[in-house]
Amino acid sequence: MRKVLVTGSAGFVGFHIALRCLQRGDAVRGVDNFNSYYSVSLKEKRSKILREFPDFSEVRASINADDILADLLKKDKFDSIFHMAAQAGVRYSLEAPYLYTQSNIDGSLKLFEALRMHQPSSNCIAASSSSVYGRSEQMPFRESDAADQPSSLYAATKRSMELIASSYVHLYGLRIACLRFFTVYGPWGRPDMALFKFVQAIQNRESLELFNSGEMKRDFTFVDDVVSACFSVEAFQSSAKLSPANDNGLFEIFNVGCGNPVEVKEFVRAIESSLGLKALIQNQPFQPGDVHATHADITKIQGMTGWRPKVSINEGIQHFVDWYRAHY
């Protein structure tokens, strides 16, 4: 039986990865600190689903806690590590900057150090973000772009994580892939994310805040497609043979998006159609830290792993609405 470690296992993407790993027959160890950035009860519900599997075990602790990750990697040999733990939220990084450096930089460094000491040959798939492209106006975003103009501290911490990962691969021969997720959405999503807030407002007949009149474009990516991308990259890492010219490890960055950006106001219209209700829109100005558009070039991940997104925006929204109405 394969052993897998998932950091942030009670979080949105981490939960879905842990669940799919369990469903494919892996033994999964999850690590999560259940912080209160958003509803802890939602995290508890995700955790409860995972704990129904006999091959799931959970460590409730911060990845920053002394020796937590080092002890785990010293005790158990993991075939793959999915590093999804992070302090999320672009706008909140303006209010609580130190939480972002502690989790996204220091926490990731703890993991890479633990890998260096105990399991340098394990696959590591780390969650990055499309926000690293920042103020770039060159569309679509390509992994080869400079990514040196972050619009928020959140973006800066994610880019920093990538650079630290690259240095550890070069120095210590680790195997790390950083996946730049583009606006992930779907069932069990975070309450601070656009889809959750929009559905909640429309369903409850409350006003919906729409920034910049919804005239921003986002490359929305359904969570099941994100999970399948992680698994495709994992398979690529496992099959990659290190040549003498590349004996200093394996490092890659991949965009994970739909490749078909949609205007936010069109996204709202699709939600209205799914709910059968009209939104009560309250327009708000463009927000600091936001970007006007995101658009993933997914040529690299398609070419190297064969992964392709499968879920359309209308299908994905319907899946979320069905989940939301069942749970709320």
Number of C-alpha atoms within 10 A of each C-alpha: 8 13 18 24 28 25 28 27 32 31 27 22 24 24 23 21 25 27 22 17 21 19 11 9 12 19 21 27 21 24 26 23 19 21 14 9 12 13 13 14 11 18 22 14 13 20 22 12 12 24 14 9 14 10 15 19 14 18 15 13 17 19 27 19 11 11 14 18 24 20 12 17 19 16 10 14 15 21 18 23 23 25 22 25 26 25 23 18 17 18 15 17 20 15 9 12 15 12 17 25 22 17 20 28 22 17 23 26 19 20 23 25 17 20 24 19 13 18 20 20 19 20 25 28 24 23 22 28 22 24 27 25 26 21 19 20 12 11 11 17 20 19 21 8 11 11 19 14 14 20 19 23 23 28 27 23 26 26 25 18 23 27 13 16 25 22 13 23 23 17 12 18 20 26 27 29 27 26 25 24 23 25 20 22 24 23 21 21 20 22 14 14 13 18 23 19 15 24 24 19 17 21 18 10 13 14 15 19 19 20 18 15 15 20 16 19 19 23 24 27 26 26 23 21 19 25 20 17 25 23 20 19 26 22 14 17 22 15 9 11 11 12 9 7 6 11 14 17 19 20 20 18 20 25 26 31 30 28 22 17 20 19 17 23 17 14 21 23 15 17 24 17 14 18 18 11 14 14 22 14 18 12 14 13 11 16 10 11 19 16 20 16 20 29 24 25 20 21 16 16 23 17 10 12 16 13 21 20 18 14 15 14 21 13 14 19 25 19 15 22 22 13 15 18 12 8 8 6
